[in-house]
Amino acid sequence: MSAPEPPGETPAASAARDIARLPPAPAVFQVEVGLLQNFCEILYCPTTREAAVVDPAWEVDRLLREAKTLDVRLSTVLITHTHNDHIEGVAELAAATGAAVVVSPREATAIRRVAPAVGTLVDAVDRRDIAIGDCGVRVLETTGHTAGGVCYLGDGFVVTGDVLFVGGCGRTDFAGGDTAALWRSLQRLAALPEETRVFPGHNYGATATSTIAHELRTNPYLLCQTFEQFRALRERPRR
């Protein structure tokens, strides 16, 4: 089994398009919530104080307090994927703020299920720029952990959800998982500028954040030279 690149699109070529003309970068505030070591990020525009929160699942009251402390207004929810531990707080947060929810159209049904009263859903389609005040982030389609997984690329950082962890990567044995798709997604992330800071969806590594350069040197999944090596490592029996 192989996982070829889409015709005419190498990781390097994809990365060049991914980073071209990025919006100004929002500031990033990272907070760990819940019992599953989830990370949420509050991304905000220093000028307008508009803000987005990534994957609110737990401790929504705390996220709202953090936003108040930062003196920002949460107007957007960014969803990397719709596993329960990343979306359980969407309804509560949207009700409190009126925020629009950005999610892959492949996984929008899950948001409607847990948060039927959300007024605005925005499609997280590949390379779409999402405004956060005068700043913004770009959607990168990174499937494999789920069928509609995305990352959010800012100028100098990337929020990776459960696709890429510090020292690890997402599982593919859940519904919608696809090892070949995850391999391609990781190759896409690995081709970003090496100084790009990585903000993962869980605090599973030795540090809370990392860089693409560090992951290329140390992450066993990014050290795989072929898809076959990656598949053997990712699909090895779990203890």
C-alpha positions as CSV (number, residue, x, y, z in Angstrom):
1,M,0.0,0.0,0.0
2,S,1.3,3.5,-0.8
3,A,0.2,7.0,-0.1
4,P,1.2,9.0,-3.1
5,E,1.0,12.8,-3.2
6,P,-1.8,14.4,-5.2
7,P,-0.7,14.8,-8.8
8,G,1.5,17.8,-9.3
9,E,1.5,18.8,-5.6
10,T,4.6,18.0,-3.6
11,P,4.8,19.0,0.1
12,A,7.2,21.8,-0.8
13,A,4.9,23.2,-3.5
14,S,2.0,22.9,-1.1
15,A,3.9,24.7,1.7
16,A,4.8,27.6,-0.6
17,R,1.1,28.1,-1.3
18,D,0.1,27.5,2.3
19,I,2.3,30.4,3.6
20,A,1.8,32.8,0.7
21,R,0.3,36.2,1.7
22,L,-0.8,35.0,5.2
23,P,-2.9,37.5,7.2
24,P,-1.1,39.3,10.0
25,A,-0.7,36.9,12.9
26,P,-3.0,37.1,16.0
27,A,-1.5,36.8,19.4
28,V,-1.8,33.3,20.9
29,F,-2.8,32.5,24.5
30,Q,-2.7,28.8,25.3
31,V,-4.5,27.2,28.2
32,E,-4.9,23.5,29.3
33,V,-8.4,22.4,30.3
34,G,-10.2,19.3,31.4
35,L,-9.0,15.9,32.5
36,L,-7.7,14.8,29.1
37,Q,-4.9,17.4,29.0
38,N,-6.7,19.4,26.2
39,F,-5.1,22.6,25.0
40,C,-7.3,25.5,23.9
41,E,-5.9,28.6,22.3
42,I,-7.4,32.0,22.4
43,L,-6.2,33.9,19.3
44,Y,-6.8,37.6,19.4
45,C,-6.1,40.8,17.5
46,P,-4.1,43.2,19.7
47,T,-5.7,46.2,18.0
48,T,-9.4,45.4,17.8
49,R,-9.5,42.8,20.7
50,E,-11.5,40.4,18.5
51,A,-10.7,36.8,19.4
52,A,-11.2,33.2,18.4
53,V,-11.1,30.2,20.6
54,V,-9.9,26.8,19.4
55,D,-11.8,23.6,20.3
56,P,-13.7,24.6,23.4
57,A,-14.7,21.4,25.2
58,W,-14.1,21.7,28.9
59,E,-14.1,24.5,31.5
60,V,-16.0,27.0,29.3
61,D,-16.4,29.2,32.4
62,R,-12.6,29.4,32.6
63,L,-12.2,30.2,29.0
64,L,-14.6,33.0,29.4
65,R,-12.7,34.3,32.4
66,E,-9.4,34.1,30.5
67,A,-11.0,36.1,27.7
68,K,-12.2,38.7,30.1
69,T,-8.7,38.9,31.7
70,L,-7.2,39.4,28.2
71,D,-9.8,42.0,27.5
72,V,-10.9,40.3,24.3
73,R,-14.3,39.5,22.7
74,L,-14.8,36.0,21.6
75,S,-16.5,36.2,18.2
76,T,-15.3,33.0,16.6
77,V,-14.9,29.3,17.5
78,L,-12.4,27.4,15.4
79,I,-12.8,23.6,15.3
80,T,-9.9,21.3,14.3
81,H,-12.1,18.2,14.4
82,T,-15.3,17.0,16.1
83,H,-14.3,14.3,18.6
84,N,-16.2,14.9,21.8
85,D,-13.2,16.1,23.8
86,H,-12.9,19.0,21.4
87,I,-16.5,20.2,21.0
88,E,-18.5,19.5,24.1
89,G,-18.3,23.2,25.2
90,V,-19.3,24.7,21.8
91,A,-23.0,25.1,22.7
92,E,-22.2,26.8,26.0
93,L,-19.6,29.1,24.6
94,A,-21.6,30.1,21.6
95,A,-24.7,30.8,23.7
96,A,-22.6,33.1,26.0
97,T,-20.9,35.0,23.2
98,G,-22.9,34.6,20.0
99,A,-19.7,33.3,18.3
100,A,-19.7,31.9,14.8
101,V,-18.3,28.4,14.5
102,V,-15.7,27.4,11.8
103,V,-15.7,23.7,11.0
104,S,-15.1,21.4,8.1
105,P,-18.3,20.8,6.1
106,R,-17.5,17.1,6.4
107,E,-18.0,17.4,10.2
108,A,-20.5,20.1,10.5
109,T,-23.3,17.6,11.4
110,A,-21.5,16.9,14.6
111,I,-21.6,20.6,15.6
112,R,-25.3,20.8,14.8
113,R,-25.8,17.7,17.0
114,V,-24.1,19.1,20.1
115,A,-24.9,22.8,19.5
116,P,-28.2,23.0,17.5
117,A,-28.7,26.7,18.4
118,V,-25.5,27.9,16.9
119,G,-26.5,30.6,14.5
120,T,-23.6,30.8,12.1
121,L,-21.5,27.9,10.7
122,V,-18.5,28.9,8.5
123,D,-17.0,26.2,6.2
124,A,-13.4,25.4,7.1
125,V,-12.3,24.7,3.5
126,D,-8.6,24.4,2.5
127,R,-6.6,27.6,2.4
128,R,-9.6,29.8,3.5
129,D,-8.5,32.8,5.6
130,I,-10.5,33.3,8.8
131,A,-10.4,36.9,10.0
132,I,-9.8,37.7,13.6
133,G,-10.1,41.4,13.8
134,D,-7.3,42.9,11.7
135,C,-5.5,39.6,11.9
136,G,-6.3,36.1,10.8
137,V,-5.4,32.4,10.3
138,R,-5.6,30.1,7.3
139,V,-7.4,26.7,7.2
140,L,-5.2,23.8,6.2
141,E,-7.0,20.6,5.4
142,T,-5.3,17.9,7.4
143,T,-7.4,14.7,7.3
144,G,-6.4,11.3,8.6
145,H,-7.2,11.5,12.3
146,T,-10.7,12.3,11.3
147,A,-12.4,12.7,7.9
148,G,-12.6,16.5,8.1
149,G,-9.7,17.5,10.3
150,V,-8.1,20.9,9.8
151,C,-5.2,22.9,11.2
152,Y,-5.1,26.7,11.6
153,L,-2.0,28.3,10.2
154,G,-0.9,31.8,11.4
155,D,2.1,33.7,10.3
156,G,4.7,32.0,12.5
157,F,2.6,29.3,14.1
158,V,0.2,26.4,13.5
159,V,-2.6,25.0,15.7
160,T,-2.6,21.3,14.9
161,G,-5.4,19.8,17.0
162,D,-4.8,16.0,17.1
163,V,-2.9,15.7,13.8
164,L,0.5,16.6,15.2
165,F,1.5,16.4,18.9
166,V,4.8,17.3,20.5
167,G,6.6,14.0,19.9
168,G,3.6,12.2,18.4
169,C,0.6,12.3,16.1
170,G,-3.1,11.4,16.1
171,R,-4.5,7.9,16.0
172,T,-6.2,6.5,12.9
173,D,-8.2,3.7,14.5
174,F,-11.3,5.8,15.3
175,A,-14.2,6.2,12.9
176,G,-13.0,8.4,10.0
177,G,-9.4,7.7,10.6
178,D,-7.1,7.0,7.6
179,T,-3.4,6.3,8.0
180,A,-2.5,7.2,4.4
181,A,-4.4,10.5,4.7
182,L,-2.6,11.3,8.0
183,W,0.8,10.6,6.5
184,R,0.0,13.1,3.7
185,S,-1.2,15.6,6.3
186,L,2.0,15.2,8.4
187,Q,4.1,15.6,5.3
188,R,2.3,18.9,4.6
189,L,2.9,20.2,8.1
190,A,6.5,19.0,8.0
191,A,7.1,21.2,4.9
192,L,6.2,24.4,6.7
193,P,9.0,26.8,7.6
194,E,11.1,25.1,10.3
195,E,10.7,28.0,12.8
196,T,6.9,27.6,12.7
197,R,5.7,27.1,16.3
198,V,3.4,24.1,16.9
199,F,0.4,24.4,19.2
200,P,-1.0,20.8,19.6
201,G,-4.5,19.8,20.9
202,H,-3.2,17.9,23.9
203,N,-0.4,18.3,26.4
204,Y,1.1,14.9,25.6
205,G,4.7,15.9,25.0
206,A,7.7,17.0,27.0
207,T,6.8,20.7,26.3
208,A,3.6,22.5,25.8
209,T,4.6,23.7,22.3
210,S,7.3,22.9,19.8
211,T,8.5,23.9,16.4
212,I,8.5,22.1,13.1
213,A,12.3,22.0,13.2
214,H,12.2,20.2,16.6
215,E,9.6,17.8,15.5
216,L,11.6,16.9,12.3
217,R,14.5,16.1,14.5
218,T,12.8,14.2,17.3
219,N,9.2,13.1,16.4
220,P,9.3,9.4,15.5
221,Y,6.4,9.8,13.1
222,L,8.1,12.5,11.2
223,L,11.4,10.6,11.2
224,C,9.7,7.8,9.1
225,Q,11.2,7.9,5.6
226,T,8.4,6.0,3.9
227,F,4.7,5.5,4.3
228,E,5.3,1.8,5.0
229,Q,7.5,2.7,8.0
230,F,4.9,5.2,9.1
231,R,2.0,2.8,8.8
232,A,3.9,0.1,10.7
233,L,4.6,2.6,13.6
234,R,1.1,4.2,13.6
235,E,-0.8,0.9,13.3
236,R,1.3,-1.1,15.7
237,P,-0.8,-2.9,18.4
238,R,-1.7,-0.7,21.3
239,R,-0.7,-2.0,24.7
